[in-house]
């Protein structure tokens, strides 16, 4: 009876927060603030992606993430984004799976980001940051996204794959296609090109995977995959999905935080002064920019049974969207949450990497890259000054930038 009564008292979301304009026009803060205060769990009955439930507070997002039996990540129930599957195609990668398959496949990838590997990777990160920043023009306008954020993160990804850096344009293109959740992409032409791009990606990586299979096991990600029981014999759709996951997860989120850093330091110039006064704050500042930017806007789950959350009855088979971008602005957790604060004591409580068993496996590498970039900017006494309005990504899934004109000033 309780469920029946709740079913007639749905909290109906007046905002469609899946619409691109919220993000391209940087107007997402107000609707999410209203939802946190009035409807922490709500149903949007119509959207380009169909009906969906929104979960917008920090505590409830974590609660859903921890209940994997009720809230499934599995690709065969709808996958991990607000879109149904990926451009209407199954995308069976390991974060779009539930235990025990998820657990077994994650264990293959996780050692690539373990403590011993991170010692090696941190050295490479610092060399890469120095090399990139040394090459930047001084006194003239350039695109921070194109010349810093993208080459930094894709360069590290190619190191993890042990592939030539010259292949970065292909990796970027496939990453963009693999993460292309947008109302603009819900058409047959886009879906057809998506299949072409994923086919090209598979062809390229299958050559690499076959070469690694013939060699002794190594530390790189591709070798770990082919020499493991859990991932050594994936089907073509599974290979496409897992490679796309590693590419998107390995560069998109970090590059968008690196671009967000420029915006944050320009908006709050006093925070750059704090970093200059105490460069050791760079480690915490990296956590704070990940929180403040929230490079992954949402993740999606699908209910495996009728359930109740925050007084709302959610039927089995419902699409439940966890808005990380909102949880990271939750004032009950983060005081003065809109402010970028490099001294924030609980910056690490952000949920930008998810929570529970699906927390980003490469989170530590992202943190190291962003920390190194902050430290180098501070050491050079640079100010990265915007030279116009940045172009923001048209997507409710990844929160980022496609272009950001800037100029370096030194003082």
Helices and strands as residue ranges (DSSP letters): H 2-7, H 21-24, H 28-38, E 41-44, E 52-55, H 58-66, E 71-72, G 75-77, G 94-96, H 101-110, G 111-113, H 115-134, E 142-143, H 144-144, I 145-149, H 150-161, G 165-167, H 168-178, G 183-185, H 188-213, H 221-226, H 236-267, H 269-277, G 279-281, H 282-293, E 298-303, E 307-309, E 312-314, E 319-323, H 324-327, G 347-349, G 356-358, H 363-379, E 382-386, E 391-392, E 401-403, E 405-410
